[in-house]
Amino acid sequence: MRSLRKPVNPSMLDKASLKLLAEALERLDSGFAELPEFTGHVPAESRIAGVLGGVADRLKDNYPYFHPLYAGQMLKPPHPVARLAYGLAQWINPNNHALDGGRATSAMEKEAVAGIAAMFGWREHLGHLCGGGTMANLEALWVAGQLAPGKRILASSQAHYTHGRISGVLQLPFAGVDCDARGRMDVAKLREVVARGGVGAVVVTMGTTATGAVDPLAEILELREKHGFRVHADAAYGGYFGLAGNLAAETRREIDLLGQVDSVVIDPHKHGLQPYGCGCVLFRDPSVGRLYKHDSPYTYFSSQELHLGEISL
Ligand SMILES: Cc1ncc(COP(=O)(O)O)c(C=O)c1O
């Protein structure tokens, strides 16, 4: 097979921006200058270099997701600013579970989530970042199950395979709905299934993993009016389609309806150009926060508002 490699460009990867990280690190460091001195215990540079060099060598075996000619998977490296900011935060390694675990980063997470919610026109919302789409969908379906215990979850046959599995974990009955020839949920089939009753939530996939197909949200929302089930949008992959200026009119219409669903999952680590793992779950009705209430003795409840550890699984 002809090799596409032409070893003429010694610098495929951006390294110039590393100096910006060093500068930002100096700036971060200055914020802690008043602390008592201590002797650092960073392992010898030679040992770190040995491990790092070994990792770099092994990483060469990964596919070059960064290359514009690579189109094999949805993976791509994060935006440089996301990569550097993520790196910067590693010097602290905050945990936003409780405010004491990440004061500044909790505020940043809330800002980021509010920015994502604004993409759907939501000023009021409840939501947070998490490890990825599967965890985010687990949480959305957990809420659906809490609100309609024992009722069925439906998703199309092209929905991400984890919806069936998640329903199993949550011990909620699950059924697949056939798709049309374009890989979108077949609304006629859905109508038949919901007419039998007992449906708690319909998962609408806004951008299927296999083909990027967008389910017919408008018609599914009409069915919700009649049958009262929850609509959960799995927009893990396609949620950012809305920012594109060149969507087909039909897709634009469906994507623009996302603000009307009950919950939405969108993955910043996919088209949001963030590092893995970063998913986001959002609820239109913030009062679902009541379902999360807990009073664990190892969580610090130091604010009046629900903090991020009180609104996540
Ligand atoms: C539509 C959809 N939902 C859920 C997921 C699961 O996301 P994650 O791999 O971040 O858990 C994916 C992943 O490709 C997806 O495409």
The ligand as a Gaussian input file, in Angstrom:
#p B3LYP/6-31G(d) Opt

LIG

0 1
 C      -25.464000      10.031000      19.709000
 C      -24.494000       9.562000      20.760000
 N      -24.930000       9.386000      22.019000
 C      -24.111000       8.968000      23.001000
 C      -22.781000       8.707000      22.744000
 C      -21.905000       8.234000      23.858000
 O      -20.985000       9.224000      24.177000
 P      -19.660000       8.917000      25.015000
 O      -18.814000       8.095000      24.129000
 O      -19.100000      10.274000      25.282000
 O      -20.055000       8.212000      26.266000
 C      -22.284000       8.871000      21.458000
 C      -20.880000       8.569000      21.144000
 O      -20.474000       8.493000      20.037000
 C      -23.157000       9.325000      20.434000
 O      -22.736000       9.490000      19.175000

